[in-house]
Amino acid sequence: MIAASILFTLPKETNWAELRQKAAYRAESFYQHMPGLLTKAFVLNEQTGEYGGLYVWETREALDTFINSDTFKSSRSNFGEPVIKIFDVISYIEQGKLVK
């Protein structure tokens, strides 16, 4: 498994309520059935202007496919260039249970 944090820095004048609505729409419309995506948490820190996602993917290939997808390209065109950090998952707990 591979984890990634992908964070955009948005301007202070961003309409945060509208952004929350867009995130809910994107979660249902684009991410709910994305191949190889195990989990995604949409995250927001209004004080720093950071918005993005914390992801866990089945494989690095699934993550790479996402990074090259139209869905991610639309995020970049809407929010600019993100900071992307990628990690190997060395242990994973889901709903209180260890996943092997």
C-alpha positions as a Markdown table, in Angstrom:
| # | Residue | x | y | z |
|---|---|---|---|---|
| 1 | Met | 0.0 | 0.0 | 0.0 |
| 2 | Ile | 1.0 | 3.6 | -0.7 |
| 3 | Ala | -0.2 | 6.7 | 1.2 |
| 4 | Ala | -0.1 | 10.2 | -0.2 |
| 5 | Ser | -0.9 | 13.7 | 1.1 |
| 6 | Ile | -1.8 | 16.1 | -1.6 |
| 7 | Leu | -2.3 | 19.7 | -0.4 |
| 8 | Phe | -3.1 | 22.9 | -2.2 |
| 9 | Thr | -2.7 | 26.3 | -0.7 |
| 10 | Leu | -5.7 | 28.5 | -1.4 |
| 11 | Pro | -6.1 | 32.3 | -1.1 |
| 12 | Lys | -7.5 | 33.7 | 2.2 |
| 13 | Glu | -10.5 | 35.1 | 0.3 |
| 14 | Thr | -11.6 | 31.5 | -0.7 |
| 15 | Asn | -15.3 | 30.8 | 0.0 |
| 16 | Trp | -14.8 | 28.0 | 2.5 |
| 17 | Ala | -18.4 | 27.0 | 2.7 |
| 18 | Glu | -18.6 | 26.6 | -1.1 |
| 19 | Leu | -15.4 | 24.6 | -1.1 |
| 20 | Arg | -16.8 | 22.2 | 1.5 |
| 21 | Gln | -19.8 | 21.7 | -0.8 |
| 22 | Lys | -17.6 | 21.1 | -3.8 |
| 23 | Ala | -15.6 | 18.6 | -1.8 |
| 24 | Ala | -18.7 | 16.6 | -1.0 |
| 25 | Tyr | -19.8 | 16.6 | -4.6 |
| 26 | Arg | -16.3 | 15.5 | -5.8 |
| 27 | Ala | -16.2 | 12.7 | -3.2 |
| 28 | Glu | -19.5 | 11.3 | -4.5 |
| 29 | Ser | -18.9 | 12.0 | -8.2 |
| 30 | Phe | -15.3 | 11.2 | -8.7 |
| 31 | Tyr | -13.6 | 9.4 | -5.8 |
| 32 | Gln | -16.2 | 6.9 | -4.5 |
| 33 | His | -15.4 | 4.2 | -7.1 |
| 34 | Met | -11.9 | 5.2 | -8.1 |
| 35 | Pro | -9.8 | 2.1 | -9.0 |
| 36 | Gly | -7.2 | 1.3 | -6.4 |
| 37 | Leu | -8.2 | 3.9 | -3.9 |
| 38 | Leu | -8.7 | 2.4 | -0.5 |
| 39 | Thr | -9.5 | 5.6 | 1.5 |
| 40 | Lys | -9.5 | 9.4 | 1.0 |
| 41 | Ala | -10.0 | 12.0 | 3.6 |
| 42 | Phe | -10.7 | 15.5 | 2.3 |
| 43 | Val | -8.9 | 17.9 | 4.6 |
| 44 | Leu | -9.1 | 21.7 | 5.1 |
| 45 | Asn | -7.3 | 24.1 | 7.3 |
| 46 | Glu | -8.9 | 27.6 | 6.8 |
| 47 | Gln | -6.1 | 29.3 | 8.9 |
| 48 | Thr | -3.3 | 28.2 | 6.6 |
| 49 | Gly | -5.4 | 27.9 | 3.4 |
| 50 | Glu | -4.5 | 24.3 | 2.9 |
| 51 | Tyr | -7.0 | 22.0 | 1.2 |
| 52 | Gly | -6.6 | 18.6 | -0.2 |
| 53 | Gly | -6.6 | 14.9 | 0.5 |
| 54 | Leu | -5.0 | 12.2 | 2.5 |
| 55 | Tyr | -5.1 | 9.0 | 0.4 |
| 56 | Val | -4.3 | 5.3 | 0.8 |
| 57 | Trp | -3.8 | 3.4 | -2.5 |
| 58 | Glu | -3.5 | -0.3 | -3.2 |
| 59 | Thr | -0.4 | 0.2 | -5.3 |
| 60 | Arg | 1.9 | 2.9 | -6.5 |
| 61 | Glu | 0.6 | 2.3 | -10.0 |
| 62 | Ala | -2.9 | 3.2 | -8.9 |
| 63 | Leu | -1.6 | 6.5 | -7.4 |
| 64 | Asp | 0.4 | 7.3 | -10.5 |
| 65 | Thr | -2.7 | 6.6 | -12.7 |
| 66 | Phe | -4.7 | 9.1 | -10.5 |
| 67 | Ile | -1.9 | 11.7 | -10.7 |
| 68 | Asn | -2.2 | 11.5 | -14.5 |
| 69 | Ser | -6.0 | 11.4 | -14.6 |
| 70 | Asp | -8.4 | 14.1 | -15.8 |
| 71 | Thr | -9.8 | 14.2 | -12.2 |
| 72 | Phe | -6.5 | 15.3 | -10.8 |
| 73 | Lys | -5.8 | 17.6 | -13.8 |
| 74 | Ser | -9.1 | 19.4 | -13.0 |
| 75 | Ser | -8.0 | 19.8 | -9.4 |
| 76 | Arg | -4.7 | 21.4 | -10.5 |
| 77 | Ser | -6.5 | 23.8 | -12.9 |
| 78 | Asn | -8.9 | 24.8 | -10.1 |
| 79 | Phe | -6.5 | 25.1 | -7.2 |
| 80 | Gly | -2.9 | 25.3 | -8.6 |
| 81 | Glu | 0.1 | 23.1 | -8.0 |
| 82 | Pro | -0.1 | 21.0 | -4.9 |
| 83 | Val | 2.5 | 19.8 | -2.5 |
| 84 | Ile | 2.6 | 16.0 | -2.9 |
| 85 | Lys | 4.2 | 13.7 | -0.3 |
| 86 | Ile | 4.2 | 9.9 | -0.9 |
| 87 | Phe | 4.8 | 7.2 | 1.8 |
| 88 | Asp | 5.0 | 3.5 | 2.0 |
| 89 | Val | 2.3 | 2.1 | 4.3 |
| 90 | Ile | 4.0 | -0.2 | 6.8 |
| 91 | Ser | 0.9 | -0.9 | 9.0 |
| 92 | Tyr | -2.7 | -0.1 | 8.4 |
| 93 | Ile | -5.8 | -0.1 | 10.7 |
| 94 | Glu | -9.3 | 0.3 | 9.3 |
| 95 | Gln | -12.3 | 0.7 | 11.6 |
| 96 | Gly | -10.2 | -0.5 | 14.5 |
| 97 | Lys | -8.9 | -3.6 | 12.7 |
| 98 | Leu | -5.4 | -4.3 | 11.5 |
| 99 | Val | -5.4 | -4.9 | 7.7 |
| 100 | Lys | -2.8 | -7.2 | 6.3 |
